Amino acid sequence: MSKIGVAVCGATGSVGQRFIELLQGHPWFEVKCIMASERSEGKKYSEVVQWIVSPRIPEAVKDMEIKPVSTESLKSEDIRIVFSALPADVAGPVEEQFAKAGYAVSSNAAAHRKDPDVPILIPEVNAEHIKLIPVQRKNRNWSGLIVTEANCTTTGLIMPLKPIYENFGIEKVIVTTMQALSGAGIPGVPSMAIIDNVIPYIANEEEKVEWETLKLLGKFNGDKITPANIKVSASCNRVFVLDGHLESVLVETSRKASVEEIKKILAEFKGEPQKLNLPTAPRNPIIVLNEPNRPQPRFDRWAGEPERAKGMAVTVGRIRQDTVFEKGIKMTVLSHNTIRGAAGESILNAELLVAHKLIQ
Ligand SMILES: NC(=O)c1ccc[n+]([C@@H]2O[C@H](COP(=O)([O-])OP(=O)(O)OC[C@H]3O[C@@H](n4cnc5c(N)ncnc54)[C@H](OP(=O)(O)O)[C@@H]3O)[C@@H](O)[C@H]2O)c1
């Protein structure tokens, strides 16, 4: 099959760079347009990007001209998908213009996550929420569409929660995060603020983790998602780590579960991307680690096989019974925030839409 042309919006940023890197050699998609702010437009990618994700800027995009974020920029190329890595305030109206013009928008921004007819999609967790797309198209009279990925912190958390929710039910979740610097974008947190330090505040992050979890675990009921009836409390911290969000999680289940049962359902968990063998799907979306001091960002953020799915698996360790809640299980969860938590996730979402013929 010939490759589907794609565009990357916000291509110079922390997530945009991951898109550029992960889309190189993609079997289905080819980058045909890159877009960023007025500061960058009209210039060569290599002239303006502060490249941080690998040793070299990929040859195929090095000399590409950066275009303004607009439907006009897409017209001269055969493009079907727009990957959006824009700040939320910019993304809101622009993504709607793309969808109205017939493009499929796979977004990283929070702008549309709360819209009742826009799915927050993590294909292993809630692939059935793509049934919202026909509802969205009808409501808005669009030939295109918008799907979003979740906040990078929610994404790591939701992976182990899904099989626990399905098998034992969940009453409460209490999570404390240690989040990497790349999550703050480029240039991000000033070095003088973060070296030798932990910052116990990330604007709007706790609220996102708390409500997105309910939408993701919710049920599609014909024209909308009914959120899951569980309670989530998050405390988010920025730490001096480049990539990889670590989360300390306490789950109170509805039915009592043993540590061994939890380990088994997490290790065996698979979803639609694995069934469909999507190019960016990790063979095992959750990897259970038994060493007492793992996962660690430095060692485990690249989890995931095969090669194209590196950084797409979530590692879970320190699974143990809680000492306060009778039905409480504690665990430590790690996910790569700009791959599983952002660009890789959005690429997987687009692959799912192609597999379901929602993008043609
Ligand atoms: N970083 C993560 O781990 C992560 C995870 C999940 C979701 N997200 C979300 O993904 C989005 C991008 O995050 P990021 O961390 O990559 O941010 P970033 O590093 O600050 O990059 C922002 C990108 O948007 C462009 N941009 C900024 N203002 C613009 C404007 N007015 N018009 C057009 N383009 C504009 C920038 O272009 P210039 O270089 O030309 O200024 C840059 O390419 C955000 O919505 C964020 O919340 C991030």
The ligand as an SDF file (V2000), in Angstrom:
LIG
                    3D

 48 52  0  0  0  0  0  0  0  0999 V2000
    5.8320   17.0110   26.7570 N   0  0  0  0  0  0  0  0  0  0  0  0
    5.0490   15.9960   27.0970 C   0  0  0  0  0  0  0  0  0  0  0  0
    5.4750   15.0110   27.7540 O   0  0  0  0  0  0  0  0  0  0  0  0
    3.5840   15.9990   26.7180 C   0  0  0  0  0  0  0  0  0  0  0  0
    2.8430   14.8450   26.9250 C   0  0  0  0  0  0  0  0  0  0  0  0
    1.5020   14.8130   26.5560 C   0  0  0  0  0  0  0  0  0  0  0  0
    0.9260   15.9230   26.0010 C   0  0  0  0  0  0  0  0  0  0  0  0
    1.6540   17.0580   25.8160 N   0  0  0  0  0  0  0  0  0  0  0  0
    0.9880   18.1920   25.1650 C   0  0  0  0  0  0  0  0  0  0  0  0
    1.5210   18.3120   23.8380 O   0  0  0  0  0  0  0  0  0  0  0  0
    1.5490   19.6860   23.4300 C   0  0  0  0  0  0  0  0  0  0  0  0
    2.9830   20.0740   23.0540 C   0  0  0  0  0  0  0  0  0  0  0  0
    3.8110   19.9490   24.2140 O   0  0  0  0  0  0  0  0  0  0  0  0
    5.3860   20.1390   24.1590 P   0  0  0  0  0  0  0  0  0  0  0  0
    5.8660   19.6970   25.4740 O   0  0  0  0  0  0  0  0  0  0  0  0
    5.9210   19.5240   22.9280 O   0  0  0  0  0  0  0  0  0  0  0  0
    5.4950   21.7600   24.0230 O   0  0  0  0  0  0  0  0  0  0  0  0
    6.7020   22.6350   23.4570 P   0  0  0  0  0  0  0  0  0  0  0  0
    7.9780   21.9120   23.5930 O   0  0  0  0  0  0  0  0  0  0  0  0
    6.5540   23.9610   24.1110 O   0  0  0  0  0  0  0  0  0  0  0  0
    6.3710   22.8000   21.8890 O   0  0  0  0  0  0  0  0  0  0  0  0
    5.3190   23.6060   21.4170 C   0  0  0  0  0  0  0  0  0  0  0  0
    5.2580   23.5680   19.9010 C   0  0  0  0  0  0  0  0  0  0  0  0
    4.1420   24.3590   19.4670 O   0  0  0  0  0  0  0  0  0  0  0  0
    4.5890   25.4340   18.6220 C   0  0  0  0  0  0  0  0  0  0  0  0
    3.8320   26.6420   18.9390 N   0  0  0  0  0  0  0  0  0  0  0  0
    3.8590   27.3580   20.0860 C   0  0  0  0  0  0  0  0  0  0  0  0
    3.0360   28.4250   20.0050 N   0  0  0  0  0  0  0  0  0  0  0  0
    2.4960   28.3940   18.7730 C   0  0  0  0  0  0  0  0  0  0  0  0
    1.5770   29.2290   18.0710 C   0  0  0  0  0  0  0  0  0  0  0  0
    1.0420   30.3310   18.6340 N   0  0  0  0  0  0  0  0  0  0  0  0
    1.2410   28.8940   16.7990 N   0  0  0  0  0  0  0  0  0  0  0  0
    1.7660   27.8040   16.2070 C   0  0  0  0  0  0  0  0  0  0  0  0
    2.6440   26.9590   16.8170 N   0  0  0  0  0  0  0  0  0  0  0  0
    3.0030   27.2470   18.0840 C   0  0  0  0  0  0  0  0  0  0  0  0
    6.0640   25.6000   18.9320 C   0  0  0  0  0  0  0  0  0  0  0  0
    6.7110   26.1590   17.7960 O   0  0  0  0  0  0  0  0  0  0  0  0
    7.9960   27.1240   17.8870 P   0  0  0  0  0  0  0  0  0  0  0  0
    9.1840   26.2550   18.2030 O   0  0  0  0  0  0  0  0  0  0  0  0
    8.0470   27.7200   16.5370 O   0  0  0  0  0  0  0  0  0  0  0  0
    7.7140   28.1180   18.9830 O   0  0  0  0  0  0  0  0  0  0  0  0
    6.4880   24.1470   19.2020 C   0  0  0  0  0  0  0  0  0  0  0  0
    6.6770   23.4980   17.9750 O   0  0  0  0  0  0  0  0  0  0  0  0
    0.9840   20.4930   24.6150 C   0  0  0  0  0  0  0  0  0  0  0  0
   -0.3890   20.7130   24.4210 O   0  0  0  0  0  0  0  0  0  0  0  0
    1.2320   19.5710   25.8050 C   0  0  0  0  0  0  0  0  0  0  0  0
    0.3620   19.8030   26.8740 O   0  0  0  0  0  0  0  0  0  0  0  0
    2.9770   17.1250   26.1520 C   0  0  0  0  0  0  0  0  0  0  0  0
  1  2  1  0
  2  3  2  0
  2  4  1  0
  4  5  1  0
  4 48  2  0
  5  6  2  0
  6  7  1  0
  7  8  2  0
  8  9  1  0
  8 48  1  0
  9 10  1  0
  9 46  1  0
 10 11  1  0
 11 12  1  0
 11 44  1  0
 12 13  1  0
 13 14  1  0
 14 15  2  0
 14 16  1  0
 14 17  1  0
 17 18  1  0
 18 19  2  0
 18 20  1  0
 18 21  1  0
 21 22  1  0
 22 23  1  0
 23 24  1  0
 23 42  1  0
 24 25  1  0
 25 26  1  0
 25 36  1  0
 26 27  1  0
 26 35  1  0
 27 28  2  0
 28 29  1  0
 29 30  1  0
 29 35  2  0
 30 31  1  0
 30 32  2  0
 32 33  1  0
 33 34  2  0
 34 35  1  0
 36 37  1  0
 36 42  1  0
 37 38  1  0
 38 39  2  0
 38 40  1  0
 38 41  1  0
 42 43  1  0
 44 45  1  0
 44 46  1  0
 46 47  1  0
M  CHG  2   8   1  16  -1
M  END
$$$$
